[in-house]
Amino acid sequence: MIRSAKPSDVPAILAMIRELAEYERAPQEAKATEEQLRTALFGEHPAVFALIAEEVGDGAAEPVGFALWFRNFSTWTGTHGVYLEDLYVTPRARGGGHGKALLAELARICVERGYARFEWSVLDWNEPAIGFYASLGAEPMDEWTVRRLSGEPLRALAAQAPGIASTSGSLSEATSLSN
């Protein structure tokens, strides 16, 4: 069963994020806390959204996978889209259709809301995932290369920002990320 995440899912989501980081050979990179996830997912202005895949056993439903996503925007299509940040199914639940069900629900959200694209990244060595995504019709975007600023390079570039002015004169208002 696929459902929207609820605040009580945060510990399970964080545990699966850490499992995913282990699988992706980067456990030291998974620094998110329960508080950060709770605020991002369920705060006053949610920045991201999550779906949970559950299995029912012994009368209780147990989370066995998740998809964490956010809206993006295409200037070419003039529409929003979905960017899938993380998709994970626990090893014992793989092969049960949970990953496909999570992706299908996100595709349904895209279609229902008129979003033009559903995108995500996959590590180039993750052949099982690449094959699975290809079986769904997902096309590789080989002509694009991901770029990232973090840590000191991010701070160095930020220090060069001239700032922007808004009509009210408030810099924080001009750079607000509210929906």
SULZI-V695448 format. One record per residue. N is the residue number from 1. RES is the residue in three letters. SS is DSSP state (hx for helix, st for strand, lp for the rest). Layout:
N:RES:SS
N:RES:SS
This chain:
1:MET:lp
2:ILE:st
3:ARG:st
4:SER:st
5:ALA:lp
6:LYS:lp
7:PRO:hx
8:SER:hx
9:ASP:hx
10:VAL:hx
11:PRO:hx
12:ALA:hx
13:ILE:hx
14:LEU:hx
15:ALA:hx
16:MET:hx
17:ILE:hx
18:ARG:hx
19:GLU:hx
20:LEU:hx
21:ALA:hx
22:GLU:hx
23:TYR:hx
24:GLU:lp
25:ARG:lp
26:ALA:lp
27:PRO:hx
28:GLN:hx
29:GLU:hx
30:ALA:lp
31:LYS:lp
32:ALA:lp
33:THR:lp
34:GLU:hx
35:GLU:hx
36:GLN:hx
37:LEU:hx
38:ARG:hx
39:THR:hx
40:ALA:hx
41:LEU:hx
42:PHE:hx
43:GLY:lp
44:GLU:lp
45:HIS:lp
46:PRO:lp
47:ALA:lp
48:VAL:lp
49:PHE:st
50:ALA:st
51:LEU:st
52:ILE:st
53:ALA:st
54:GLU:st
55:GLU:st
56:VAL:st
57:GLY:st
58:ASP:lp
59:GLY:lp
60:ALA:st
61:ALA:st
62:GLU:st
63:PRO:st
64:VAL:st
65:GLY:st
66:PHE:st
67:ALA:st
68:LEU:st
69:TRP:st
70:PHE:st
71:ARG:st
72:ASN:st
73:PHE:st
74:SER:st
75:THR:lp
76:TRP:lp
77:THR:lp
78:GLY:lp
79:THR:st
80:HIS:st
81:GLY:st
82:VAL:st
83:TYR:st
84:LEU:st
85:GLU:st
86:ASP:st
87:LEU:st
88:TYR:st
89:VAL:st
90:THR:lp
91:PRO:hx
92:ARG:hx
93:ALA:hx
94:ARG:lp
95:GLY:lp
96:GLY:lp
97:GLY:lp
98:HIS:hx
99:GLY:hx
100:LYS:hx
101:ALA:hx
102:LEU:hx
103:LEU:hx
104:ALA:hx
105:GLU:hx
106:LEU:hx
107:ALA:hx
108:ARG:hx
109:ILE:hx
110:CYS:hx
111:VAL:hx
112:GLU:hx
113:ARG:hx
114:GLY:lp
115:TYR:lp
116:ALA:lp
117:ARG:st
118:PHE:st
119:GLU:st
120:TRP:st
121:SER:lp
122:VAL:lp
123:LEU:lp
124:ASP:lp
125:TRP:lp
126:ASN:lp
127:GLU:hx
128:PRO:hx
129:ALA:hx
130:ILE:hx
131:GLY:hx
132:PHE:hx
133:TYR:hx
134:ALA:hx
135:SER:hx
136:LEU:lp
137:GLY:lp
138:ALA:lp
139:GLU:lp
140:PRO:lp
141:MET:lp
142:ASP:lp
143:GLU:lp
144:TRP:lp
145:THR:lp
146:VAL:lp
147:ARG:lp
148:ARG:lp
149:LEU:lp
150:SER:lp
151:GLY:hx
152:GLU:hx
153:PRO:hx
154:LEU:hx
155:ARG:hx
156:ALA:hx
157:LEU:hx
158:ALA:hx
159:ALA:hx
160:GLN:lp
161:ALA:lp
162:PRO:lp
163:GLY:lp
164:ILE:lp
165:ALA:lp
166:SER:lp
167:THR:lp
168:SER:lp
169:GLY:lp
170:SER:lp
171:LEU:hx
172:SER:hx
173:GLU:hx
174:ALA:hx
175:THR:lp
176:SER:lp
177:LEU:lp
178:SER:lp
179:ASN:lp
